[in-house]
């Protein structure tokens, strides 16, 4: 074991402290800005102490929204983002774990071919297939709907690959023992594989929830009704308001509110998330 002496420890701690400051300072500025009166950020200086309008700013945004930008209350936009993020996350997990289970434990023609077809889609970002996807969604009448926001983003080659790799590490003796005990495929999946996959599911849940919550391009493309605006879309529209200067105190209140759900998910699932990313033995 290598002992860290004197200046090594000081240097390491200094680097960590600088990293924390670099990450936390913009968040601190956003929180401070959300408590300022109108026009504070248009004077050319950045206030570093809380203002006296925090409660009013958040109340206005949650109840009214920014009318000059045509955005609804952020409570509605956060609800839309939550529905979209949960639908994408749960859908991705369900489809991926069932697909991986079928590929690993069932013998059918071309199963390896189908797996590699799924895996190759990792090379196709959303931007490449966004036009044909939009055409399909439009033809199915799913514009301005929660189905249109979530269903096209549900499939996940990454999650399928990760679940497949994990299932391949489960000893075959476990499957044989379950078969001897009379357990069918569904019972083996429900009673054995799912409990073993909890940490993987938790880690993927956090990653996919944040992915769904932060979606911008797809909701912007298929949503024209303000009742289906997501919170990220709302922030962009507030920044590009046609009339007057940006209302930074209200925009920053929206930014702070938008950051809370992902932070809460990470904090609640932190232990399982870390275990899912680091645990190699089940």
C-alpha positions in Angstrom: 0.0 0.0 0.0 1.4 3.4 -1.0 1.3 6.0 1.7 0.4 9.6 0.7 2.6 12.1 2.6 2.4 15.8 3.2 2.1 17.8 0.0 0.6 14.8 -1.9 -2.4 14.9 0.3 -2.7 18.7 0.2 -2.4 18.7 -3.6 -5.1 16.0 -4.0 -7.5 17.8 -1.7 -6.8 21.1 -3.5 -7.7 19.5 -6.8 -10.9 18.0 -5.4 -11.9 21.3 -3.8 -11.3 23.2 -7.1 -13.4 20.5 -8.9 -16.2 20.9 -6.4 -16.2 24.7 -6.7 -16.2 24.5 -10.6 -19.3 22.3 -10.4 -21.2 24.0 -7.6 -20.6 27.6 -8.4 -22.9 27.7 -11.5 -25.6 26.0 -9.5 -25.1 28.6 -6.7 -25.4 31.4 -9.2 -28.6 29.9 -10.6 -30.1 29.7 -7.2 -29.1 33.2 -6.3 -30.4 34.5 -9.6 -33.8 32.9 -9.0 -34.3 35.1 -5.9 -33.5 38.4 -7.5 -35.9 41.1 -8.7 -36.4 41.8 -12.4 -33.5 43.4 -14.2 -30.8 42.5 -11.7 -28.8 40.4 -14.3 -29.2 43.1 -17.0 -27.0 45.6 -15.1 -23.8 43.9 -16.1 -23.0 42.4 -12.7 -23.8 39.0 -11.2 -25.3 39.2 -7.6 -23.7 36.7 -5.3 -26.1 37.2 -2.3 -29.7 36.1 -2.2 -32.4 38.6 -3.2 -35.8 39.2 -1.7 -38.1 37.8 -4.4 -37.4 34.1 -4.2 -40.8 33.1 -3.1 -42.6 35.4 -5.5 -40.5 34.2 -8.5 -41.1 30.5 -7.9 -44.8 31.1 -7.2 -45.2 33.1 -10.4 -43.5 30.4 -12.5 -45.4 27.5 -10.9 -48.8 29.1 -11.1 -48.6 31.4 -14.2 -45.5 30.7 -16.3 -43.8 33.2 -18.6 -46.5 34.6 -20.7 -44.2 36.7 -22.9 -42.5 33.5 -24.1 -45.8 31.6 -24.4 -44.9 29.0 -21.8 -47.4 27.4 -19.4 -46.7 27.1 -15.7 -43.6 25.1 -14.9 -45.8 22.7 -12.8 -47.4 21.5 -16.0 -44.1 21.3 -17.9 -42.5 19.3 -15.1 -45.5 17.0 -15.0 -45.1 16.5 -18.8 -41.4 15.8 -18.4 -42.0 13.4 -15.5 -44.6 11.4 -17.6 -42.2 11.3 -20.5 -39.2 10.3 -18.5 -41.0 7.6 -16.6 -42.6 6.2 -19.7 -39.2 6.1 -21.5 -37.4 4.6 -18.5 -40.0 1.9 -17.7 -40.5 1.1 -21.3 -36.8 0.8 -22.0 -36.2 -1.4 -19.0 -39.2 -3.7 -19.7 -38.4 -4.2 -23.4 -34.7 -4.6 -22.9 -34.8 -7.1 -20.1 -37.4 -9.2 -21.9 -35.4 -9.1 -25.1 -32.2 -10.1 -23.4 -34.0 -12.9 -21.6 -35.3 -14.2 -24.9 -31.9 -14.0 -26.6 -30.0 -15.8 -23.9 -32.5 -18.5 -22.7 -34.5 -19.3 -25.8 -33.2 -21.2 -28.8 -34.8 -19.9 -32.0 -33.5 -19.3 -35.6 -31.4 -16.2 -36.1 -31.4 -15.1 -32.5 -27.8 -14.0 -32.6 -28.5 -12.2 -35.9 -31.4 -10.3 -34.3 -29.2 -9.4 -31.3 -26.5 -7.9 -33.6 -29.2 -6.0 -35.5 -30.3 -4.5 -32.2 -26.7 -3.8 -31.2 -25.9 -2.1 -34.6 -28.6 0.5 -33.9 -26.2 2.0 -31.3 -24.4 3.5 -34.3 -27.5 5.4 -35.3 -28.1 8.5 -33.2 -31.6 10.0 -32.9 -30.6 12.8 -35.4 -30.0 10.2 -38.2 -33.5 8.6 -37.9 -35.5 11.6 -36.6 -37.1 12.5 -40.0 -38.5 9.0 -40.7 -39.5 8.6 -37.1 -41.4 11.9 -37.2 -43.2 10.8 -40.4 -44.3 7.6 -38.7 -45.5 9.4 -35.6 -47.3 12.0 -37.7 -49.0 9.3 -39.8 -50.2 7.5 -36.6 -51.7 10.7 -35.3 -49.4 10.9 -32.2 -48.2 14.5 -32.5 -48.9 16.5 -29.4 -49.4 13.5 -27.2 -47.6 11.6 -24.4 -47.5 8.6 -26.7 -45.6 10.5 -29.3 -43.2 11.9 -26.8 -42.3 8.6 -25.3 -42.9 5.6 -27.5 -40.3 6.4 -30.3 -37.6 6.7 -27.6 -38.4 3.5 -25.7 -36.2 0.9 -27.5 -32.7 0.7 -26.1 -29.8 -1.3 -27.6 -27.5 -0.4 -24.7 -29.8 -1.8 -22.0 -30.5 -4.9 -24.0 -26.7 -5.5 -24.4 -26.1 -4.9 -20.7 -28.8 -7.3 -19.6 -27.7 -9.9 -22.0 -24.1 -9.7 -20.7 -25.4 -10.1 -17.1 -27.7 -13.0 -17.9 -24.8 -14.8 -19.6 -22.9 -14.7 -16.2 -25.8 -16.5 -14.4 -24.7 -20.1 -13.8 -26.5 -22.6 -16.0 -26.8 -24.8 -12.9 -29.3 -22.3 -11.5 -31.5 -22.6 -14.6 -31.3 -26.4 -14.4 -32.2 -26.5 -10.7 -35.2 -24.3 -11.4 -36.3 -26.6 -14.2 -35.9 -29.7 -12.0 -38.1 -27.9 -9.4 -40.8 -27.5 -12.1 -40.3 -23.8 -12.7 -41.3 -22.6 -16.2 -39.5 -19.8 -18.1 -41.7 -17.1 -16.7 -41.3 -18.3 -13.1 -37.5 -18.6 -13.6 -37.5 -15.0 -15.0 -39.7 -13.6 -12.2 -38.4 -15.4 -9.2 -34.7 -15.7 -10.0 -33.5 -13.4 -12.8 -35.4 -10.3 -11.7 -34.2 -10.3 -8.1 -30.6 -10.9 -9.3 -31.0 -7.9 -11.7 -32.1 -5.3 -9.1 -28.9 -3.4 -9.0 -28.6 -3.4 -12.8 -32.1 -2.2 -13.1 -31.5 0.6 -10.6 -28.4 1.8 -12.3 -30.1 1.8 -15.7 -33.2 3.5 -14.2 -31.2 6.5 -13.0 -29.4 6.8 -16.4 -32.5 6.4 -18.5 -34.6 8.7 -16.3 -32.1 11.5 -16.7 -31.9 10.8 -20.4 -35.7 11.0 -20.7 -35.9 14.1 -18.5 -33.3 16.0 -20.5 -34.8 15.3 -24.0 -34.9 18.5 -26.0 -34.8 17.9 -29.8 -37.6 15.3 -30.1 -40.2 17.1 -27.9 -39.3 20.3 -29.8 -40.0 18.6 -33.1 -43.4 16.9 -32.4 -44.9 19.4 -29.9 -46.7 22.6 -30.9 -49.4 22.6 -28.2 -48.2 24.3 -25.0 -50.1 21.8 -22.9 -47.4 19.2 -23.9 -44.3 21.4 -23.5 -41.6 19.7 -21.4 -39.5 21.6 -18.9 -36.3 21.7 -21.2 -38.4 23.0 -24.1 -39.9 25.6 -21.8 -36.4 26.9 -20.8 -35.4 27.2 -24.4 -38.5 29.2 -25.3 -38.0 31.5 -22.3 -34.5 32.3 -23.6 -35.8 33.0 -27.1 -38.8 35.1 -26.1 -39.6 37.5 -28.9 -40.6 40.5 -26.7 -38.1 42.3 -24.5 -35.0 41.1 -22.6 -34.8 37.6 -21.1 -36.4 37.5 -17.6 -33.3 35.9 -16.0 -34.8 35.7 -12.5 -37.7 33.7 -13.8 -35.6 31.6 -16.2 -33.2 30.7 -13.4 -36.2 29.7 -11.1 -37.3 27.4 -13.9 -33.7 26.0 -14.2 -33.5 25.2 -10.5 -36.9 23.6 -10.5 -36.0 21.5 -13.5 -32.8 20.2 -11.8 -34.6 18.9 -8.7 -36.2 15.7 -10.0 -33.0 14.2 -11.5 -31.1 15.1 -8.3 -33.8 13.5 -6.1 -33.7 10.3 -8.2 -29.9 10.1 -8.0 -30.0 10.7 -4.2 -32.8 8.1 -3.5 -31.2 5.4 -5.7 -27.6 6.3 -5.1 -26.6 3.1 -3.2 -28.2 0.8 -5.8 -26.9 2.9 -8.6 -23.3 2.6 -7.4 -23.6 -1.1 -6.8 -25.1 -1.6 -10.2 -22.1 0.1 -11.9 -19.4 -1.5 -9.8 -20.6 -4.9 -8.7 -19.2 -7.7 -10.8 -20.1 -10.8 -8.7 -23.7 -11.7 -8.0 
